[in-house]
Amino acid sequence: MRPPDGSQPVLLVVGGCGGLVGRAVLAEFSRDHRIRSVHRHAAPGEATAGVDWVPADVARVRDWAPLLEGVATVLNLAWYRHGSARRFRPLAAGLLRLVDAAQRAGVPRFVHVSVPDAPASLEQGLPYLAFKRSVDRALESSSLPYAILRPTMLFGERDRLLTVMLRTMLRYRRFPMFGEGRYHVSPLAAADLARILRQESERGARTNRVVGGPQRWVYRDLTDRMFGILGAVPRYVRLSPASSVRLARLMETLGSSRLYAYEVEWLLSDRLGPPAYEGLAQPLAAVEPFLHEEAARLRGRAPSVAA
């Protein structure tokens, strides 16, 4: 939405452009938007792109009105990957204040990145999800023109999932397999999510959509393919579902951030393989070329042609 005077529209990015999705958002929107970014720590990419950085903790912003002046679209990326209710409660409160302020200011569009459905035990008992849903519900009950996008497994440069999985396979020549591996995933490129966010930011409809990538993989087929791209025979340490969750919980207790127990439960529930998002002018990126590039980088070689 371009202002009447022809100037670039202002995009308020809550949570910053330093993470996987944020970097993709910066690349997608910076060419034709003025970006105002609210987060605590400086992001080098934002400085290079001339982003107006507002150094603030989203959980502590009491008055959002000055930050919403002239804003055409609010894009919320702010959330933590893990933590207790004590950590999530103030962040959710800050975002609820943002929703209320955006409504009072008459912001033309509010785009919020959420997550797919999870098992009821997680939805009700996990602070990560319970507080996230409170923000979802606040948007749905507001008068704002909103888009809630709920992407599944994301991949991209410096991601913390597929790249870490490839590195583990390459280093140990084995990989843990949770249960039988017959559940599904639909990997989505972070760059495609940014394109989807742009498209949804330009629409006026109130929508809540789960967003998947172009191919719905059986998890075991995807990990077999990853071993193959590394030039290795698939070998697994097989774990029962219960043992898989216990292992992840032990890793949490020891301070690891590689994998959390709720992520294993979510994966095992077979809810992370939604259909592909439809409606973009260009096709969604397949995951295999990315895996070839990352495997080549990890091995210090030029990428081979995908089979």
HUJOHU-V530237 format. One record per run of one state. SS is the DSSP state (helix for helix, strand for strand, loop for the rest). FROM is the first residue (numbers start at 1). TO is the last residue. If there is no record, write none. Layout:
ss: <SS | SS>
from: <FROM | FROM>
to: <TO | TO>
//
This chain:
ss: <loop | strand | loop | helix | loop | strand | loop | helix | loop | strand | loop | helix | loop | helix | loop | strand | loop | helix | loop | strand | loop | helix | loop | helix | loop | strand | loop | strand | loop | helix | loop | strand | loop | strand | loop | strand | helix | loop | strand | loop | strand | helix | loop | strand | loop | helix | loop | helix | loop | strand | loop | strand | loop | helix | loop>
from: <1 | 9 | 15 | 20 | 30 | 33 | 40 | 44 | 50 | 52 | 56 | 58 | 61 | 65 | 69 | 71 | 77 | 85 | 106 | 109 | 116 | 120 | 126 | 127 | 142 | 146 | 152 | 154 | 156 | 162 | 173 | 175 | 179 | 184 | 186 | 188 | 190 | 202 | 207 | 213 | 217 | 219 | 230 | 236 | 240 | 241 | 254 | 261 | 269 | 272 | 273 | 276 | 277 | 287 | 300>
to: <8 | 14 | 19 | 29 | 32 | 39 | 43 | 49 | 51 | 55 | 57 | 60 | 64 | 68 | 70 | 76 | 84 | 105 | 108 | 115 | 119 | 125 | 126 | 141 | 145 | 151 | 153 | 155 | 161 | 172 | 174 | 178 | 183 | 185 | 187 | 189 | 201 | 206 | 212 | 216 | 218 | 229 | 235 | 239 | 240 | 253 | 260 | 268 | 271 | 272 | 275 | 276 | 286 | 299 | 307>
//
